[in-house]
Amino acid sequence: MTEPAADLHYTADHEWIAVDGDVATVGITAYAADKLGDVVYVDLPKVGATVSASTVIGEIESTKSVGELFAPVAGEVIEINQAVVDQPDLVNADPFGDAWMIKVRFTELPTLLTAAEYAALTD
């Protein structure tokens, strides 16, 4: 399994967050993708939607189960990754790259996990 990247932030809900100014790019971790199995469906919020941290913003479905996607930050969705909606198996192929889910212009960055803290959580 892929080790958590040191330049990203993480949540206990298995999301990764890349911060660039006031924009957070969000995806699910390789650990989460592995636990889900083959992803067959991804539902994301609409661009322009206001999201609150720790609330359900979408759904991810695999051949094994259905899971919820949570917003790790509060703010406005400014972009979604249509490629992952159209081709859900990207989540399994490249969870830290092409399979990012949403970009949020956040109003406040909550306390997030470091790569080391996330690695300890998933050991």
GUZA-342858 format. One record per residue: residue number from 0; x, y, z of N, C-alpha, C in turn. Coordinates in Angstrom, 2 decimals. Layout:
[NUM; [X; Y; Z]; [X; Y; Z]; [X; Y; Z]];
...
// end
This chain:
[0; [0.85; -1.18; 0.00]; [0.00; 0.00; 0.00]; [0.89; 1.24; 0.00]];
[1; [0.42; 2.31; -0.60]; [1.16; 3.55; -0.71]; [1.24; 4.25; 0.65]];
[2; [2.43; 4.70; 1.00]; [2.61; 5.46; 2.24]; [2.01; 6.85; 2.08]];
[3; [1.47; 7.42; 3.16]; [0.94; 8.79; 3.09]; [2.04; 9.78; 2.72]];
[4; [1.74; 10.68; 1.80]; [2.71; 11.70; 1.38]; [2.88; 12.75; 2.47]];
[5; [4.11; 13.11; 2.75]; [4.41; 14.05; 3.83]; [3.88; 15.46; 3.56]];
[6; [3.67; 15.82; 2.30]; [3.24; 17.18; 1.98]; [1.71; 17.34; 1.99]];
[7; [0.99; 16.29; 2.36]; [-0.46; 16.36; 2.43]; [-0.94; 16.32; 3.88]];
[8; [-2.19; 16.70; 4.07]; [-2.86; 16.58; 5.37]; [-3.88; 15.46; 5.24]];
[9; [-4.33; 14.92; 6.39]; [-5.23; 13.77; 6.38]; [-6.32; 13.92; 7.43]];
[10; [-7.40; 13.12; 7.24]; [-8.45; 13.06; 8.26]; [-8.59; 11.61; 8.73]];
[11; [-9.23; 11.43; 9.86]; [-9.51; 10.09; 10.37]; [-10.53; 9.38; 9.48]];
[12; [-11.23; 10.12; 8.62]; [-12.18; 9.54; 7.67]; [-11.51; 9.11; 6.37]];
[13; [-10.17; 9.14; 6.35]; [-9.35; 8.65; 5.23]; [-9.39; 9.54; 3.99]];
[14; [-9.48; 10.84; 4.20]; [-9.33; 11.78; 3.11]; [-7.94; 12.41; 3.18]];
[15; [-7.43; 12.78; 2.03]; [-6.20; 13.57; 1.99]; [-6.58; 14.96; 1.52]];
[16; [-5.80; 15.95; 1.96]; [-6.06; 17.34; 1.64]; [-4.74; 17.99; 1.25]];
[17; [-4.72; 18.61; 0.07]; [-3.58; 19.42; -0.38]; [-4.03; 20.87; -0.29]];
[18; [-3.27; 21.69; 0.41]; [-3.64; 23.08; 0.62]; [-2.78; 23.98; -0.25]];
[19; [-3.46; 24.88; -1.00]; [-2.78; 25.87; -1.83]; [-3.49; 27.19; -1.60]];
[20; [-2.91; 28.03; -0.73]; [-3.58; 29.29; -0.37]; [-4.85; 28.99; 0.40]];
[21; [-5.99; 29.44; -0.15]; [-7.26; 29.17; 0.53]; [-8.08; 28.10; -0.20]];
[22; [-7.39; 27.27; -0.99]; [-8.06; 26.19; -1.71]; [-7.52; 24.84; -1.22]];
[23; [-8.46; 23.96; -0.89]; [-8.11; 22.60; -0.49]; [-8.56; 21.64; -1.57]];
[24; [-7.62; 20.84; -2.07]; [-7.95; 19.75; -2.99]; [-8.10; 18.51; -2.13]];
[25; [-9.20; 17.78; -2.34]; [-9.55; 16.67; -1.46]; [-9.71; 15.38; -2.26]];
[26; [-9.20; 14.30; -1.70]; [-9.39; 12.97; -2.28]; [-9.43; 11.94; -1.17]];
[27; [-9.57; 10.68; -1.54]; [-9.50; 9.64; -0.51]; [-8.13; 8.97; -0.61]];
[28; [-7.69; 8.42; 0.50]; [-6.35; 7.84; 0.57]; [-6.30; 6.47; -0.11]];
[29; [-5.10; 6.02; -0.38]; [-4.89; 4.68; -0.93]; [-5.41; 3.63; 0.04]];
[30; [-5.25; 3.88; 1.34]; [-5.77; 2.96; 2.35]; [-7.28; 2.79; 2.18]];
[31; [-8.01; 3.91; 2.04]; [-9.45; 3.86; 1.87]; [-9.82; 3.16; 0.56]];
[32; [-9.12; 3.49; -0.51]; [-9.39; 2.86; -1.81]; [-9.19; 1.36; -1.73]];
[33; [-8.14; 0.93; -1.04]; [-7.85; -0.49; -0.89]; [-8.96; -1.19; -0.09]];
[34; [-9.41; -0.56; 0.98]; [-10.47; -1.14; 1.82]; [-11.80; -1.20; 1.08]];
[35; [-12.06; -0.22; 0.22]; [-13.31; -0.21; -0.55]; [-13.35; -1.33; -1.59]];
[36; [-12.24; -1.61; -2.19]; [-12.22; -2.55; -3.32]; [-12.45; -1.80; -4.61]];
[37; [-12.94; -2.47; -5.62]; [-13.11; -1.87; -6.94]; [-14.23; -0.83; -6.92]];
[38; [-13.87; 0.44; -7.09]; [-14.84; 1.54; -7.06]; [-15.59; 1.57; -8.39]];
[39; [-16.93; 1.62; -8.29]; [-17.78; 1.59; -9.49]; [-18.66; 2.83; -9.63]];
[40; [-18.73; 3.66; -8.59]; [-19.61; 4.83; -8.65]; [-19.11; 5.89; -7.67]];
[41; [-19.08; 7.15; -8.13]; [-18.72; 8.28; -7.27]; [-19.74; 9.39; -7.50]];
[42; [-20.31; 9.90; -6.41]; [-21.25; 11.02; -6.45]; [-20.61; 12.17; -5.68]];
[43; [-20.49; 13.33; -6.33]; [-19.85; 14.49; -5.73]; [-20.83; 15.65; -5.65]];
[44; [-20.56; 16.63; -4.77]; [-21.45; 17.79; -4.69]; [-21.34; 18.66; -5.94]];
[45; [-22.27; 19.54; -6.11]; [-22.26; 20.47; -7.26]; [-21.28; 21.61; -7.01]];
[46; [-20.69; 22.11; -8.09]; [-19.86; 23.32; -7.98]; [-20.75; 24.45; -7.48]];
[47; [-20.24; 25.21; -6.52]; [-21.01; 26.29; -5.92]; [-21.66; 25.90; -4.61]];
[48; [-21.70; 24.60; -4.32]; [-22.30; 24.13; -3.06]; [-21.46; 24.60; -1.88]];
[49; [-22.14; 24.95; -0.81]; [-21.47; 25.29; 0.44]; [-21.43; 24.02; 1.28]];
[50; [-20.24; 23.69; 1.78]; [-20.07; 22.48; 2.58]; [-19.55; 22.85; 3.97]];
[51; [-19.93; 22.03; 4.93]; [-19.46; 22.19; 6.31]; [-18.51; 21.05; 6.64]];
[52; [-17.49; 21.34; 7.40]; [-16.52; 20.32; 7.78]; [-17.22; 19.17; 8.50]];
[53; [-16.80; 17.97; 8.19]; [-17.28; 16.73; 8.81]; [-18.69; 16.33; 8.41]];
[54; [-19.25; 16.95; 7.37]; [-20.57; 16.55; 6.90]; [-20.45; 15.74; 5.62]];
[55; [-21.44; 14.93; 5.36]; [-21.47; 14.09; 4.16]; [-21.68; 14.97; 2.93]];
[56; [-20.82; 14.78; 1.93]; [-20.92; 15.58; 0.71]; [-21.09; 14.73; -0.54]];
[57; [-21.00; 13.42; -0.38]; [-21.12; 12.56; -1.53]; [-21.08; 11.10; -1.14]];
[58; [-20.97; 10.27; -2.16]; [-21.01; 8.84; -1.95]; [-20.00; 8.17; -2.86]];
[59; [-19.44; 7.09; -2.37]; [-18.53; 6.28; -3.17]; [-18.95; 4.83; -3.00]];
[60; [-19.13; 4.17; -4.13]; [-19.66; 2.81; -4.11]; [-18.65; 1.88; -4.77]];
[61; [-18.48; 0.73; -4.16]; [-17.57; -0.27; -4.72]; [-18.33; -1.59; -4.88]];
[62; [-17.63; -2.58; -5.39]; [-18.24; -3.89; -5.53]; [-18.48; -4.52; -4.15]];
[63; [-17.83; -3.99; -3.11]; [-17.97; -4.52; -1.75]; [-18.94; -3.74; -0.88]];
[64; [-19.00; -2.41; -1.05]; [-19.78; -1.60; -0.11]; [-20.09; -0.22; -0.67]];
[65; [-20.88; 0.51; 0.10]; [-21.18; 1.91; -0.21]; [-20.64; 2.73; 0.95]];
[66; [-19.91; 3.80; 0.64]; [-19.35; 4.65; 1.68]; [-19.73; 6.10; 1.44]];
[67; [-19.59; 6.89; 2.48]; [-19.88; 8.32; 2.39]; [-18.59; 9.10; 2.26]];
[68; [-18.65; 10.19; 1.51]; [-17.54; 11.13; 1.42]; [-17.85; 12.29; 2.35]];
[69; [-16.87; 12.69; 3.12]; [-17.03; 13.77; 4.08]; [-16.21; 14.99; 3.66]];
[70; [-16.72; 16.16; 3.97]; [-15.97; 17.39; 3.72]; [-14.98; 17.58; 4.87]];
[71; [-13.70; 17.65; 4.59]; [-12.73; 17.87; 5.66]; [-12.60; 19.34; 6.06]];
[72; [-13.13; 20.23; 5.21]; [-13.07; 21.67; 5.46]; [-14.42; 22.29; 5.14]];
[73; [-14.67; 23.46; 5.69]; [-15.89; 24.22; 5.38]; [-15.56; 25.23; 4.30]];
[74; [-16.52; 25.45; 3.39]; [-16.31; 26.44; 2.35]; [-17.18; 26.18; 1.14]];
[75; [-16.74; 26.69; -0.01]; [-17.50; 26.56; -1.25]; [-16.77; 25.64; -2.22]];
[76; [-17.50; 24.68; -2.78]; [-16.95; 23.79; -3.79]; [-16.72; 24.62; -5.06]];
[77; [-15.47; 24.70; -5.49]; [-15.16; 25.50; -6.68]; [-14.86; 24.65; -7.90]];
[78; [-14.63; 23.35; -7.68]; [-14.36; 22.46; -8.80]; [-14.59; 21.02; -8.34]];
[79; [-15.12; 20.19; -9.25]; [-15.19; 18.76; -9.00]; [-14.39; 18.07; -10.09]];
[80; [-13.97; 16.86; -9.80]; [-13.22; 16.08; -10.77]; [-14.20; 15.21; -11.55]];
[81; [-14.67; 15.72; -12.68]; [-15.63; 14.98; -13.50]; [-15.04; 13.67; -14.00]];
[82; [-13.73; 13.61; -14.16]; [-13.08; 12.38; -14.63]; [-13.33; 11.22; -13.67]];
[83; [-13.34; 11.49; -12.37]; [-13.54; 10.42; -11.40]; [-15.02; 10.00; -11.35]];
[84; [-15.92; 10.91; -11.68]; [-17.34; 10.56; -11.80]; [-17.55; 9.68; -13.02]];
[85; [-16.92; 10.06; -14.13]; [-17.05; 9.32; -15.39]; [-16.30; 7.99; -15.38]];
[86; [-15.20; 7.95; -14.64]; [-14.34; 6.76; -14.61]; [-13.96; 6.47; -13.15]];
[87; [-14.89; 5.93; -12.36]; [-14.66; 5.72; -10.93]; [-13.45; 4.86; -10.58]];
[88; [-13.03; 3.97; -11.49]; [-11.89; 3.12; -11.19]; [-10.58; 3.89; -11.07]];
[89; [-10.58; 5.17; -11.43]; [-9.42; 6.03; -11.18]; [-9.07; 6.06; -9.70]];
[90; [-10.10; 5.94; -8.85]; [-9.89; 5.97; -7.39]; [-8.93; 4.87; -6.99]];
[91; [-9.07; 3.71; -7.58]; [-8.18; 2.59; -7.25]; [-6.83; 2.73; -7.94]];
[92; [-6.83; 3.27; -9.14]; [-5.59; 3.37; -9.93]; [-4.66; 4.48; -9.44]];
[93; [-5.21; 5.62; -9.02]; [-4.37; 6.77; -8.69]; [-5.04; 7.66; -7.64]];
[94; [-5.25; 7.14; -6.41]; [-5.99; 7.90; -5.41]; [-5.35; 9.23; -5.01]];
[95; [-4.02; 9.33; -5.10]; [-3.34; 10.57; -4.71]; [-3.06; 11.50; -5.90]];
[96; [-3.51; 11.13; -7.07]; [-3.23; 11.93; -8.26]; [-4.49; 12.25; -9.03]];
[97; [-4.72; 11.51; -10.13]; [-5.84; 11.78; -11.02]; [-7.20; 11.62; -10.36]];
[98; [-7.26; 10.95; -9.23]; [-8.56; 10.67; -8.59]; [-8.91; 11.65; -7.47]];
[99; [-8.34; 12.85; -7.50]; [-8.80; 13.85; -6.52]; [-10.30; 14.04; -6.73]];
[100; [-11.01; 14.44; -5.68]; [-12.48; 14.51; -5.76]; [-13.00; 15.93; -5.98]];
[101; [-12.66; 16.83; -5.05]; [-13.19; 18.20; -5.12]; [-12.12; 19.20; -4.72]];
[102; [-12.38; 20.45; -5.11]; [-11.58; 21.58; -4.63]; [-12.55; 22.52; -3.91]];
[103; [-12.15; 22.92; -2.71]; [-12.98; 23.78; -1.87]; [-12.21; 25.03; -1.50]];
[104; [-12.83; 26.20; -1.73]; [-12.28; 27.44; -1.19]; [-12.75; 27.48; 0.25]];
[105; [-11.82; 27.24; 1.17]; [-12.22; 27.08; 2.57]; [-12.20; 28.38; 3.34]];
[106; [-13.02; 28.41; 4.36]; [-13.12; 29.59; 5.23]; [-12.26; 29.41; 6.47]];
[107; [-12.01; 28.16; 6.84]; [-11.18; 27.87; 8.01]; [-10.61; 26.48; 7.83]];
[108; [-9.35; 26.34; 8.13]; [-8.70; 25.04; 8.04]; [-8.70; 24.40; 9.42]];
[109; [-9.40; 23.29; 9.59]; [-9.43; 22.64; 10.90]; [-8.10; 21.95; 11.18]];
[110; [-7.96; 21.44; 12.36]; [-6.79; 20.64; 12.70]; [-6.87; 19.33; 11.94]];
[111; [-5.83; 19.05; 11.19]; [-5.79; 17.83; 10.38]; [-4.61; 16.98; 10.81]];
[112; [-4.60; 15.74; 10.38]; [-3.52; 14.82; 10.73]; [-2.32; 15.01; 9.81]];
[113; [-1.13; 14.82; 10.35]; [0.08; 14.78; 9.53]; [0.19; 13.39; 8.91]];
[114; [1.11; 13.23; 7.99]; [1.33; 11.91; 7.37]; [1.69; 10.87; 8.42]];
[115; [2.54; 11.24; 9.37]; [2.94; 10.30; 10.43]; [1.76; 9.93; 11.32]];
[116; [0.92; 10.89; 11.65]; [-0.26; 10.60; 12.47]; [-1.24; 9.71; 11.72]];
[117; [-1.41; 9.97; 10.42]; [-2.31; 9.14; 9.62]; [-1.76; 7.71; 9.49]];
[118; [-0.46; 7.60; 9.27]; [0.16; 6.28; 9.16]; [-0.03; 5.49; 10.45]];
[119; [0.10; 6.14; 11.60]; [-0.11; 5.48; 12.89]; [-1.56; 5.03; 13.03]];
[120; [-2.50; 5.83; 12.52]; [-3.92; 5.50; 12.58]; [-4.25; 4.26; 11.76]];
[121; [-3.57; 4.09; 10.65]; [-3.90; 2.98; 9.74]; [-3.02; 1.75; 9.90]];
[122; [-2.08; 1.80; 10.82]; [-1.22; 0.62; 11.07]; [-1.98; -0.47; 11.76]];
// end
